[in-house]
Each structure stands twice: as structure tokens, then as C-alpha cells.
Amino acid sequence: MTPAPKDPAPRTPGQTNRSQPGTPDPPLPEIPGTGVLRQGDSGHGVYELQVRLLQIPNIYDGGPIDGRYDTGVRAAVTLFQKRYGVNGDESGVYGDNTRLALMLRTT
């Protein structure tokens, strides 16, 4: 008869073993380029948004790709949301629903 394997690390009361079923996974790190973007923001995420907006005809035609979420980007996001029926995000704000809708239509 083989003895049962020992738990490699002693646990204090209330502490759980991560390998046990039903224990929650730790939160995932934030992925660059995700999250809500709005007027006044800047950086790589806004740059990528501008590149995608330019791929949709008559949304951001001739708009700069400078990584700044200015009034032009806000107007383009608002127009995109209206034209494609995107709901759930504030008008002119690049949230999860708008991001998904734009990603599905661009490369």
C-alpha cells in the first residue's frame, strides 16, 4: 500500500491551494490597448483607434494619426457608434462595445 502524497506546503486556516477546483483565478494583467478611451487621452491605444477609424469609409477621413483623442476622434467615434448601432458605451467614448464593433470591421 502506497502512502498518500503530502501537501508540499502547509496551509493556514482559510488558505486554499490554487490547484483545487473551484478556486478563482487571479485577475489578469491589463492588456495594452484595452480599456476605455475618451477625449483628452493620448498614447498608443488612441493611435491604434485612429488607424482603425481610417479604415471605415466616411468616418475619420483625413484625420491625423497622432495618438491624441481630440474632438475629431470623438466625433468620429460618435459617428461610428450611430452608423453601426453601437449601444452600451457613452457617445463618443471608445468603450468595450465600440471597440468590439470596430475590431470586427477592421484589421
DSSP file (Angstrom, degrees, kcal/mol; ACC not computed):
  #  RESIDUE AA STRUCTURE BP1 BP2  ACC     N-H-->O    O-->H-N    N-H-->O    O-->H-N    TCO  KAPPA ALPHA  PHI   PSI    X-CA   Y-CA   Z-CA
    1    1 A M              0   0    0      0, 0.0     0, 0.0     0, 0.0     0, 0.0   0.000 360.0 360.0 360.0 132.7    0.0    0.0    0.0
    2    2 A T        -     0   0    0      1,-0.1     2,-0.1     3,-0.0     0, 0.0  -0.732 360.0-118.2 -93.7 136.3    1.4    3.4   -1.0
    3    3 A P        -     0   0    0      0, 0.0     3,-0.1     0, 0.0    -1,-0.1  -0.401  36.1 -99.0 -70.9 151.8    1.1    6.3    1.4
    4    4 A A        -     0   0    0      1,-0.1     2,-0.0    -2,-0.1     0, 0.0  -0.418  46.2-100.3 -67.3 141.8   -0.9    9.4    0.3
    5    5 A P        -     0   0    0      0, 0.0     2,-0.2     0, 0.0    -1,-0.1  -0.350  38.1-120.5 -65.4 144.5    1.2   12.2   -1.1
    6    6 A K        -     0   0    0      1,-0.1     3,-0.0    -3,-0.1     0, 0.0  -0.554  26.1-103.5 -84.5 149.7    1.8   15.0    1.4
    7    7 A D        -     0   0    0     -2,-0.2    -1,-0.1     1,-0.1     4,-0.0  -0.603  31.0-138.5 -67.9 125.6    0.8   18.6    0.7
    8    8 A P  S    S+     0   0    0      0, 0.0    -1,-0.1     0, 0.0    -2,-0.0   0.776  84.9  34.3 -64.4 -27.2    4.1   20.3   -0.3
    9    9 A A  S    S-     0   0    0     -3,-0.0     2,-0.0     0, 0.0    -2,-0.0  -0.991  85.6-122.1-130.8 129.6    3.3   23.5    1.7
   10   10 A P        -     0   0    0      0, 0.0     2,-0.4     0, 0.0     0, 0.0  -0.383  29.9-143.7 -66.2 147.8    1.5   23.7    4.9
   11   11 A R        -     0   0    0      4,-0.1     3,-0.1    -2,-0.0     6,-0.0  -0.859   3.7-132.6-114.7 147.8   -1.6   26.0    4.8
   12   12 A T    >   -     0   0    0     -2,-0.4     3,-2.3     1,-0.1     0, 0.0  -0.581  51.3 -73.8 -87.8 160.7   -3.0   28.3    7.4
   13   13 A P  T 3  S+     0   0    0      0, 0.0    -1,-0.1     0, 0.0     3,-0.1  -0.300 122.7  18.4 -56.7 133.9   -6.7   28.1    8.1
   14   14 A G  T 3  S+     0   0    0      1,-0.3     2,-0.3    -3,-0.1    -2,-0.0   0.223  94.8 121.6  89.4 -14.0   -8.7   29.7    5.3
   15   15 A Q    <   -     0   0    0     -3,-2.3    -1,-0.3     1,-0.0     2,-0.3  -0.645  49.0-153.5 -82.4 138.6   -5.8   29.5    2.8
   16   16 A T        -     0   0    0     -2,-0.3     2,-0.6    -3,-0.1    -4,-0.1  -0.766  17.6-115.5-112.4 158.5   -6.6   27.5   -0.3
   17   17 A N    >   -     0   0    0     -2,-0.3     3,-2.2     1,-0.1     6,-0.1  -0.825  22.4-139.2 -89.4 123.9   -4.5   25.5   -2.7
   18   18 A R  T 3  S+     0   0    0     -2,-0.6     5,-0.1     1,-0.3    -1,-0.1   0.722  99.6  61.0 -57.5 -24.1   -4.6   27.2   -6.1
   19   19 A S  T 3  S+     0   0    0      2,-0.1    -1,-0.3     3,-0.1     3,-0.1   0.566  80.4 106.0 -83.7  -6.0   -4.8   23.8   -7.8
   20   20 A Q  S X  S-     0   0    0     -3,-2.2     3,-1.5     1,-0.1    -4,-0.0  -0.502  80.9-106.2 -73.8 138.9   -8.0   22.9   -6.1
   21   21 A P  T 3  S+     0   0    0      0, 0.0    -1,-0.1     0, 0.0    -2,-0.1  -0.332 102.6  31.0 -60.6 144.9  -11.2   23.0   -8.3
   22   22 A G  T 3  S+     0   0    0      1,-0.3    -3,-0.1    -3,-0.1    -2,-0.0   0.325  82.1 128.5  90.9  -8.1  -13.4   25.9   -7.6
   23   23 A T    <   -     0   0    0     -3,-1.5    -1,-0.3    -5,-0.1     2,-0.0  -0.666  63.9-113.2 -80.7 136.6  -10.7   28.4   -6.6
   24   24 A P        -     0   0    0      0, 0.0    -1,-0.1     0, 0.0     0, 0.0  -0.338  26.6-115.3 -70.1 148.1  -10.9   31.6   -8.5
   25   25 A D        -     0   0    0      1,-0.1     3,-0.1    -2,-0.0    -7,-0.0  -0.494  35.9-102.6 -75.4 150.1   -8.2   32.6  -10.9
   26   26 A P        -     0   0    0      0, 0.0    -1,-0.1     0, 0.0     0, 0.0  -0.361  51.0 -84.1 -67.9 156.7   -6.2   35.7  -10.1
   27   27 A P        -     0   0    0      0, 0.0     3,-0.1     0, 0.0     0, 0.0  -0.323  47.5-115.6 -62.1 143.4   -7.1   38.8  -12.1
   28   28 A L        -     0   0    0      1,-0.1     3,-0.1    -3,-0.1     2,-0.0  -0.488  32.5-103.1 -76.6 148.7   -5.4   39.0  -15.5
   29   29 A P        -     0   0    0      0, 0.0     2,-0.2     0, 0.0    -1,-0.1  -0.376  46.7 -91.5 -67.5 153.3   -3.0   41.9  -16.1
   30   30 A E        -     0   0    0      1,-0.1     3,-0.0    -3,-0.1     5,-0.0  -0.458  39.3-132.4 -66.6 133.4   -4.3   44.8  -18.2
   31   31 A I    >   -     0   0    0     -2,-0.2     3,-1.6    -3,-0.1    -1,-0.1  -0.752  27.0-108.6 -88.3 128.9   -3.6   44.2  -21.8
   32   32 A P  T 3  S+     0   0    0      0, 0.0     3,-0.1     0, 0.0    -1,-0.1  -0.268 103.5  29.0 -56.4 140.5   -2.1   47.3  -23.5
   33   33 A G  T 3  S+     0   0    0      1,-0.4     2,-0.2    -3,-0.0    -2,-0.0   0.475 100.5 103.1  89.0   1.8   -4.5   49.0  -25.9
   34   34 A T    <   +     0   0    0     -3,-1.6    -1,-0.4     2,-0.1     2,-0.1  -0.674  46.7  60.6-111.1 171.5   -7.6   47.9  -24.0
   35   35 A G  S    S-     0   0    0     -2,-0.2     2,-0.3    -3,-0.1    64,-0.0  -0.378  91.8 -41.4 103.0 174.8   -9.8   49.9  -21.7
   36   36 A V        -     0   0    0     -2,-0.1     2,-0.4    57,-0.0    59,-0.2  -0.587  51.8-166.9 -81.3 134.5  -12.0   52.9  -22.1
   37   37 A L  B     +A   94   0A   0     57,-1.8    57,-2.5    -2,-0.3     2,-0.3  -0.958  13.5 166.1-119.8 142.0  -10.6   55.8  -24.2
   38   38 A R    >   -     0   0    0     -2,-0.4     3,-2.5    55,-0.2    31,-0.2  -0.925  46.5 -55.9-147.8 170.8  -12.1   59.3  -24.2
   39   39 A Q  T 3  S+     0   0    0     -2,-0.3    31,-0.2     1,-0.3     3,-0.1  -0.208 121.7  32.8 -52.4 133.9  -11.4   62.8  -25.3
   40   40 A G  T 3  S+     0   0    0     29,-2.9    -1,-0.3     1,-0.4    30,-0.1   0.108  92.1 116.4 101.9 -19.6   -8.2   64.1  -23.6
   41   41 A D    <   -     0   0    0     -3,-2.5    28,-2.9    28,-0.2    -1,-0.4  -0.374  40.6-178.6 -75.8 160.1   -6.5   60.7  -23.6
   42   42 A S  B     +B   68   0B   0     26,-0.2     2,-0.3    -3,-0.1    26,-0.2  -0.975  24.9  72.0-151.8 163.8   -3.3   60.0  -25.6
   43   43 A G  S  > S-     0   0    0     24,-2.2     4,-2.1    -2,-0.3     3,-0.3  -0.769  89.7 -36.8 126.6-170.1   -0.9   57.2  -26.4
   44   44 A H  H  > S+     0   0    0     -2,-0.3     4,-2.6     1,-0.2     5,-0.2   0.851 127.3  57.2 -62.7 -37.9   -0.6   54.0  -28.3
   45   45 A G  H  > S+     0   0    0      1,-0.2     4,-1.9     2,-0.2    -1,-0.2   0.886 109.4  46.0 -61.4 -38.6   -4.2   52.9  -27.7
   46   46 A V  H  > S+     0   0    0     -3,-0.3     4,-2.6    21,-0.2    -1,-0.2   0.889 109.7  55.2 -70.5 -39.3   -5.5   56.2  -29.3
   47   47 A Y  H  X S+     0   0    0     -4,-2.1     4,-2.1    20,-0.3    -2,-0.2   0.939 109.4  46.6 -56.3 -48.6   -3.0   55.8  -32.2
   48   48 A E  H  X S+     0   0    0     -4,-2.6     4,-2.2     1,-0.2    -1,-0.2   0.884 110.4  53.5 -63.4 -39.1   -4.5   52.3  -32.9
   49   49 A L  H  X S+     0   0    0     -4,-1.9     4,-2.8     2,-0.2    -1,-0.2   0.930 108.6  49.5 -59.4 -46.7   -8.0   53.6  -32.6
   50   50 A Q  H  X S+     0   0    0     -4,-2.6     4,-1.9     1,-0.2    -2,-0.2   0.900 109.2  51.8 -61.3 -42.2   -7.2   56.3  -35.2
   51   51 A V  H  X S+     0   0    0     -4,-2.1     4,-0.5     1,-0.2    -1,-0.2   0.913 113.1  45.1 -61.1 -42.9   -5.7   53.7  -37.6
   52   52 A R  H >< S+     0   0    0     -4,-2.2     3,-1.2     1,-0.2     4,-0.5   0.908 109.1  54.9 -68.7 -41.8   -8.9   51.6  -37.3
   53   53 A L  H >< S+     0   0    0     -4,-2.8     3,-1.4     1,-0.3     7,-0.5   0.873 101.8  58.7 -59.7 -36.4  -11.2   54.6  -37.8
   54   54 A L  H 3< S+     0   0    0     -4,-1.9    -1,-0.3     1,-0.3    -2,-0.2   0.727  96.8  63.3 -65.1 -20.7   -9.4   55.5  -41.0
   55   55 A Q  T << S+     0   0    0     -3,-1.2    -1,-0.3    -4,-0.5    -2,-0.2   0.646  88.3  78.7 -78.8 -14.8  -10.3   52.0  -42.4
   56   56 A I  S X> S-     0   0    0     -3,-1.4     3,-1.2    -4,-0.5     4,-0.7  -0.853  91.7-117.7 -97.0 118.1  -14.1   52.8  -42.2
   57   57 A P  T 34 S+     0   0    0      0, 0.0    -2,-0.1     0, 0.0    -3,-0.0  -0.227  89.8   4.8 -57.3 139.2  -15.2   55.0  -45.1
   58   58 A N  T 34 S+     0   0    0     -4,-0.1    -4,-0.1     1,-0.1     0, 0.0   0.748 107.5  93.1  61.4  29.7  -16.6   58.4  -44.3
   59   59 A I  T <4 S-     0   0    0     -3,-1.2    20,-0.1    -6,-0.3    -5,-0.1   0.745 105.4  -3.5-112.2 -50.0  -15.9   58.2  -40.5
   60   60 A Y  S >< S+     0   0    0     -4,-0.7     3,-2.6    -7,-0.5    -6,-0.1  -0.083  80.1 172.2-138.0  32.1  -12.4   59.7  -39.9
   61   61 A D  T 3  S-     0   0    0      1,-0.3    -7,-0.1    -5,-0.1    -6,-0.0  -0.224  73.9  -0.2 -54.1 124.2  -11.3   60.6  -43.5
   62   62 A G  T 3  S+     0   0    0      1,-0.2    -1,-0.3    -8,-0.1    -8,-0.0   0.511  93.3 149.4  76.1   4.7   -8.1   62.6  -43.4
   63   63 A G    <   -     0   0    0     -3,-2.6    -1,-0.2     1,-0.1    -3,-0.1  -0.404  51.2-103.2 -70.2 148.3   -7.9   62.6  -39.6
   64   64 A P        -     0   0    0      0, 0.0     2,-0.7     0, 0.0     3,-0.2  -0.332  15.1-142.9 -70.7 152.2   -4.4   62.7  -38.1
   65   65 A I        +     0   0    0      1,-0.1   -18,-0.1     2,-0.1   -17,-0.0  -0.801  57.1 125.9-111.0  84.5   -2.8   59.7  -36.6
   66   66 A D  S    S-     0   0    0     -2,-0.7    -1,-0.1     2,-0.2   -19,-0.1   0.331  77.4-110.4-126.3   3.9   -1.1   61.4  -33.7
   67   67 A G  S    S+     0   0    0    -21,-0.2   -24,-2.2     1,-0.2     2,-0.5   0.680  77.6 124.2  75.0  16.8   -2.2   59.4  -30.7
   68   68 A R  B     -B   42   0B   0    -26,-0.2     2,-1.6   -22,-0.2   -26,-0.2  -0.953  57.3-143.6-116.1 125.7   -4.3   62.2  -29.3
   69   69 A Y        +     0   0    0    -28,-2.9   -29,-2.9    -2,-0.5   -28,-0.2  -0.656  43.9 157.4 -86.1  86.6   -8.0   61.7  -28.6
   70   70 A D     >  -     0   0    0     -2,-1.6     4,-2.4   -31,-0.2     5,-0.2  -0.222  61.1 -78.0-100.5-169.0   -9.2   65.2  -29.6
   71   71 A T  H  > S+     0   0    0      1,-0.2     4,-2.4     2,-0.2     5,-0.2   0.830 128.7  56.7 -63.6 -31.7  -12.6   66.5  -30.8
   72   72 A G  H  > S+     0   0    0      2,-0.2     4,-2.0     1,-0.2    -1,-0.2   0.909 109.0  44.7 -66.0 -42.1  -12.1   65.0  -34.2
   73   73 A V  H  > S+     0   0    0      2,-0.2     4,-2.7     1,-0.2     5,-0.2   0.917 112.8  52.1 -66.9 -43.1  -11.6   61.5  -32.8
   74   74 A R  H  X S+     0   0    0     -4,-2.4     4,-2.5     1,-0.2    -2,-0.2   0.919 110.4  48.2 -59.4 -43.4  -14.6   61.9  -30.5
   75   75 A A  H  X S+     0   0    0     -4,-2.4     4,-2.5     1,-0.2    -1,-0.2   0.892 111.7  50.1 -64.3 -39.4  -16.8   63.0  -33.4
   76   76 A A  H  X S+     0   0    0     -4,-2.0     4,-2.6     2,-0.2    -2,-0.2   0.905 111.1  48.1 -66.4 -41.4  -15.6   60.0  -35.5
   77   77 A V  H  X S+     0   0    0     -4,-2.7     4,-2.7     2,-0.2    -2,-0.2   0.918 112.2  50.0 -64.7 -43.0  -16.3   57.6  -32.6
   78   78 A T  H  X S+     0   0    0     -4,-2.5     4,-2.3    -5,-0.2    -2,-0.2   0.928 112.0  47.5 -60.1 -46.0  -19.7   59.1  -32.2
   79   79 A L  H  X S+     0   0    0     -4,-2.5     4,-3.0     2,-0.2     5,-0.2   0.913 111.9  50.1 -62.7 -43.7  -20.5   58.8  -35.9
   80   80 A F  H  X S+     0   0    0     -4,-2.6     4,-2.3     1,-0.2     6,-0.3   0.935 110.1  50.6 -59.7 -46.8  -19.3   55.2  -35.9
   81   81 A Q  H  <>S+     0   0    0     -4,-2.7     5,-2.3     1,-0.2     4,-0.4   0.908 115.0  43.1 -58.9 -43.3  -21.5   54.4  -32.9
   82   82 A K  H ><5S+     0   0    0     -4,-2.3     3,-0.9     3,-0.2    -2,-0.2   0.942 114.3  49.1 -68.3 -47.8  -24.5   55.9  -34.6
   83   83 A R  H 3<5S+     0   0    0     -4,-3.0    -2,-0.2     1,-0.2    -1,-0.2   0.849 120.5  35.5 -63.1 -35.7  -23.9   54.4  -38.1
   84   84 A Y  T 3<5S-     0   0    0     -4,-2.3    -1,-0.2    -5,-0.2    -2,-0.2   0.288 108.9-116.4-105.1   9.9  -23.3   50.9  -36.8
   85   85 A G  T < 5 +     0   0    0     -3,-0.9     2,-0.5    -4,-0.4    -3,-0.2   0.852  46.9 175.2  64.4  36.9  -25.9   50.9  -33.9
   86   86 A V      < +     0   0    0     -5,-2.3     2,-0.3    -6,-0.3    -1,-0.2  -0.665   4.8 178.8 -80.4 123.0  -23.3   50.5  -31.1
   87   87 A N        +     0   0    0     -2,-0.5     3,-0.1     1,-0.1    10,-0.0  -0.794  48.9  52.2-118.2 161.6  -25.0   50.8  -27.7
   88   88 A G  S    S+     0   0    0      1,-0.3     2,-0.4    -2,-0.3     8,-0.1   0.190  88.1  87.3 100.7 -16.7  -23.7   50.5  -24.2
   89   89 A D  S    S-     0   0    0      6,-0.1    -1,-0.3    -3,-0.1     3,-0.1  -0.881  87.5 -99.2-111.9 148.8  -20.9   53.0  -24.4
   90   90 A E    >   -     0   0    0     -2,-0.4     3,-2.3     1,-0.1     5,-0.2  -0.346  55.7 -86.5 -60.0 143.8  -21.2   56.7  -23.8
   91   91 A S  T 3  S+     0   0    0      1,-0.3   -13,-0.1     3,-0.1    -1,-0.1  -0.318 114.9   9.8 -56.9 127.1  -21.5   58.7  -27.0
   92   92 A G  T 3  S+     0   0    0      1,-0.3     2,-0.5   -15,-0.2    -1,-0.3   0.475 102.5 116.9  81.8   2.8  -18.0   59.5  -28.3
   93   93 A V    <   -     0   0    0     -3,-2.3     2,-1.5   -16,-0.1    -1,-0.3  -0.896  64.5-135.7-108.0 132.3  -16.3   57.2  -25.8
   94   94 A Y  B     +A   37   0A   0    -57,-2.5   -57,-1.8    -2,-0.5     2,-0.1  -0.662  46.6 153.9 -88.4  85.4  -14.3   54.2  -27.0
   95   95 A G     >  -     0   0    0     -2,-1.5     4,-2.8   -59,-0.2     5,-0.2  -0.248  60.5 -74.3-100.8-168.9  -15.5   51.5  -24.6
   96   96 A D  H  > S+     0   0    0      1,-0.2     4,-2.3     2,-0.2     5,-0.2   0.880 128.1  47.1 -58.5 -44.3  -15.8   47.8  -24.8
   97   97 A N  H  > S+     0   0    0      2,-0.2     4,-2.2     1,-0.2    -1,-0.2   0.906 115.4  45.0 -68.6 -41.0  -18.8   47.6  -27.1
   98   98 A T  H  > S+     0   0    0      2,-0.2     4,-2.5     1,-0.2     5,-0.2   0.909 112.0  53.4 -67.6 -41.4  -17.4   50.2  -29.5
   99   99 A R  H  X S+     0   0    0     -4,-2.8     4,-2.8     2,-0.2     5,-0.2   0.934 110.6  46.5 -57.6 -48.2  -14.0   48.5  -29.5
  100  100 A L  H  X S+     0   0    0     -4,-2.3     4,-2.1     1,-0.2    -1,-0.2   0.931 112.7  49.1 -62.4 -46.4  -15.6   45.1  -30.4
  101  101 A A  H  X S+     0   0    0     -4,-2.2     4,-0.6     1,-0.2    -1,-0.2   0.895 114.9  44.8 -61.7 -40.5  -17.7   46.6  -33.2
  102  102 A L  H >X S+     0   0    0     -4,-2.5     3,-0.7     1,-0.2     4,-0.6   0.893 111.7  52.0 -72.1 -39.3  -14.7   48.5  -34.7
  103  103 A M  H >< S+     0   0    0     -4,-2.8     3,-0.7     1,-0.2    -2,-0.2   0.858 105.4  55.8 -65.2 -34.1  -12.4   45.5  -34.4
  104  104 A L  H 3< S+     0   0    0     -4,-2.1    -1,-0.2     1,-0.2    -2,-0.2   0.716 113.0  42.4 -69.8 -19.4  -14.9   43.3  -36.2
  105  105 A R  H << S+     0   0    0     -3,-0.7     2,-0.3    -4,-0.6    -1,-0.2   0.418 116.0  46.0-106.8  -0.7  -14.9   45.7  -39.1
  106  106 A T    <<        0   0    0     -3,-0.7   -54,-0.1    -4,-0.6   -53,-0.0  -0.809 360.0 360.0-136.3 174.1  -11.2   46.5  -39.4
  107  107 A T              0   0    0     -2,-0.3    -4,-0.1   -55,-0.1   -55,-0.1   0.377 360.0 360.0-118.1 360.0   -7.8   44.8  -39.4
